[in-house]
Amino acid sequence: MIKPRHFVRRVSNGIGLIFFRIFLSFIVFLLILSSRNNLALYLFVLTAIVSFLDGFIAKKYKIVSQFRSIFDPFADKLLVNLTAISLSLKGLFPFWVTGVFLVKDLLIVIGALLILIRKPKIVFRSNFVDRISVFVQLLTLFFVLLERLDYVLITISLLLVGLSFVISLFRSGVRITRYRSEFEEIRFLKLIKLPDFFTFFNILAGMFSIIFSINSRYYLSIFMLLIAVLFDYLDGKVARLIRRKGDFGKQLDSLADTISFGVAPAIFGFSLIQTRLAVIMFALFIFAGVLRLARYNVMEFTGDYAGMPITINGLVVPFIYLIKVPFSAYPYIYLFLAMLMVSPIKVKKLF
C-alpha cells in the first residue's frame, strides 16, 4: 500500500506535462481556425514531442496512477480529434474521416466510464495497436498541415482505428490492474489552496496573451504577459504567507509558468517574424520551457533555481517590444533566454 503522501506526490508529478499537452491541443485548434497553419504545424509537432517526452519520463521514474492512465491517452486523442475537426471545418480534411476518429474515441470513452463505475479503483493500460493508431493519425494530420493530403496514410489510419476498436470490443481495449491506493486522496477540491487561484489567473492571462498575439493585438498581448507576472508574484507571496507546501501547487505553478512565459512569448515572437531561423529559435525557446517543466516534475526545490527563472521572459519580451528592438533580433534574444533557462547556473528565488 502506497502511503497517501507519497501517492499524491507520484500523481502530481505526472499532471504537469499532461495538462500542458491538453492546453497546446486547444491552441492548435484555434490556430487552424484562424488560418495560422504554419504556427499550428509548429505547435502540433511540439505537442507530439512533449507527449513522447512525457511518456519517457513517466516510464523512467515509474509514475503510475489512475489519473495518468486516463488522461495520458486522452491528451493524445484530444490533439488528434481537435486537429482533425479544425482541418475539416477549414475544408482541408474529409469530414467523414474525422467522424470515424470521433465516433471510435467516443465509444471507447463511454466504455471506460462504464468500467470505472463498476470498478473505480483500477488503472487502465492501453493496447499496443491503439498507440500505433494514434501515431499514424498524428502522422496523417502532420502531412495535412503541410498541405499534402495523403490518402494512403488516411487508409492506414482508418484500418488501425478499426482494428483498435475491434480489440477494445473483445479484449476491453485495456488491461485492468488493481489500484494500490485510494484515488480520493488526490481529489482536486482537497488539493487546491488559495495560492492556486492566483496561479489559475496566471494561466488565464497567458491564454489571453496567446489569443491577442494570434489576432495581432500585440500591445494587449504584452500587457497580459505583465499581468501574468503579477499573478505569479502574488501566487508565491500568498503561498509563503500561509506556508503552503506540497507537490500539487509546485506542479501547477510550473505548468502556469510554462504556458504564460514559455508558449505565450514564443507565439508572440512567431507572430512578428517567421523566418526559418526565427522558427528554429522559437522552437528551442519553447522546448527549453518544456524541459524546465519536466525537470521540476521530478526534482526537489531547494530555494534556488537551476537556470534563469522562466518568469523573467514575461518581463524581457514586453520590454524589447516596447523599446522597439528590431524584429530581426528576436530570434537571437529568444535563443539567449532559452540557454539561460536550461543553464546549470544557480539563481536565488526572486518571488
Secondary structure, DSSP 8 states (H G I E B T S, - for coil): ---HHHHHHHHHHHHHHHHHHHHHHHHHHHHHHTT-HHHHHHHHHHHHHHHHHHHHHHHHTT---HHHHHHHHHHHHHHHHHHHHHHHHTTSS-HHHHHHHHHHHHHHHHHHHHHHHH-SSEEEEE-HHHHHHHHHHHHHHHHHHTT---HHHHHHHHHHHHHHHHHHHHHTTEEEEE--S-GGGG-HHHH--HHHHHHHHHHHHHHHHHHHHHTT-HHHHHHHHHHHHHHHHHHHHHHHHTT---HHHHHHHHHHHHIIIIIHHHHHHHHH---HHHHHHHHHHHHHHHHHHHHHHHS---SEEESS-GGGHHHHHHHHHHTT--GGGHHHHHHHHHHHHHS--EEE---
